[in-house]
Amino acid sequence: MDTPEFDMIRPLDNAPKGQSLRRQIYQDLRERLRRGEFQTEDRLVDVEIAKAAGVSRMPVREALLQLTIEGHLISTTRGFALPDLTDEDVADIFEVRKLLEPRAAANATRDLTDEGLARLHAAVERSKRAMAAGSFAEMSEANIDFRETWIGALRNRRLAATIMRFTDQAHVVRRDTLIDPDIQKIVVNGLISILDAFERRDASAAMDRMHAFTIEAERSFFLMRRLAEEQTPEAGDKND
C-alpha cells in the first residue's frame, strides 16, 4: 500500500480559517478524486496532507470525513482510501444515474445559457483532440468539463448536487474505460449527440440521448472489467 504524493496541493497559509479552510481542502481532494489521481491501494493520511498544505491537521481530517460520508472514501486503520467498488456497487450507481440524468438533461435544454453552450463546444473539441492524441488524461478532463457544465447549469441545485455525488463516486468507470480507443470514440460521438440536442433546445432528444449515453457507459465498464478478469489468470500462468 502506498501513500500518494501531495505536491499538487497548494500551501494554504493565507486561506481563511475554520470552515473556509476545510472547504478548500475538501474541494482540492475532490477534484483529484474526480480526475482519477488516486488508486485503490493509496492511503490518504491527514497528517501528511496537512504538512503538504501547510495547515493544521483538523481541517484536513474534517474534509476527509466529509468525503467519507459522501461515499468517495472509506476509513481504514492506515488512513483513508478509495472504496473498492464491487460490480453490484457500480450497477447501483448506474441505476441512479439512469433515473436522474436523462430528466436532468431535458431540464438543461431550458437552463443552459449561450455561454454554457460555448463551454460545452470547447469540451467536445477538447475530447476530439484527446482522442486523436490517444490521451486518457485529456479525455477525462474533457468529459469532466462537459458534465460539470451542463449539470452546473441546472436550476434545481438539489438535483445537480445529487447527480454530481453519484457520478463522482463512479470515477473508477472513467479510469477503466477511457483508456480504450474504441470507447473514447463512443464517448466523443455521445457528447456530440448530446450537445446537438442541447443546442436545439430539444428536451426529448436530450433525454433519450443522455439515457443511451449512460447505458453505453455502463456496458463499456462491465465489458472492460470482464476482459480484465479474463486476462488475469493468463498473466498468472506466465509467471508460474
C-alpha positions, 0 to 999 in steps of 0.5 A, a space after each residue: 500500500 502506498 501513500 500518494 504524493 501531495 505536491 499538487 496541493 497548494 500551501 494554504 497559509 493565507 486561506 481563511 480559517 475554520 470552515 473556509 479552510 476545510 472547504 478548500 481542502 475538501 474541494 482540492 481532494 475532490 477534484 483529484 478524486 474526480 480526475 482519477 489521481 488516486 488508486 485503490 491501494 493509496 492511503 490518504 493520511 491527514 497528517 501528511 496532507 496537512 504538512 503538504 498544505 501547510 495547515 493544521 491537521 483538523 481541517 484536513 481530517 474534517 474534509 476527509 470525513 466529509 468525503 467519507 460520508 459522501 461515499 468517495 472514501 472509506 476509513 481504514 486503520 492506515 488512513 483513508 482510501 478509495 472504496 473498492 467498488 464491487 460490480 453490484 456497487 457500480 450497477 447501483 450507481 448506474 441505476 441512479 444515474 439512469 433515473 436522474 440524468 436523462 430528466 436532468 438533461 431535458 431540464 438543461 435544454 431550458 437552463 443552459 445559457 449561450 455561454 454554457 453552450 460555448 463551454 460545452 463546444 470547447 469540451 467536445 473539441 477538447 475530447 476530439 483532440 484527446 482522442 486523436 492524441 490517444 490521451 486518457 488524461 485529456 479525455 477525462 478532463 474533457 468529459 469532466 468539463 462537459 458534465 460539470 457544465 451542463 449539470 452546473 447549469 441546472 436550476 434545481 441545485 438539489 438535483 445537480 448536487 445529487 447527480 454530481 455525488 453519484 457520478 463522482 463516486 463512479 470515477 473508477 468507470 472513467 479510469 477503466 474505460 477511457 483508456 480504450 480507443 474504441 470507447 473514447 470514440 463512443 464517448 466523443 460521438 455521445 457528447 456530440 449527440 448530446 450537445 446537438 440536442 442541447 443546442 436545439 433546445 430539444 428536451 426529448 432528444 436530450 433525454 433519450 440521448 443522455 439515457 443511451 449515453 449512460 447505458 453505453 457507459 455502463 456496458 463499456 465498464 462491465 465489458 472492460 472489467 470482464 476482459 480484465 478478469 479474463 486476462 488475469 489468470 493468463 498473466 498468472 500462468 506466465 509467471 508460474 
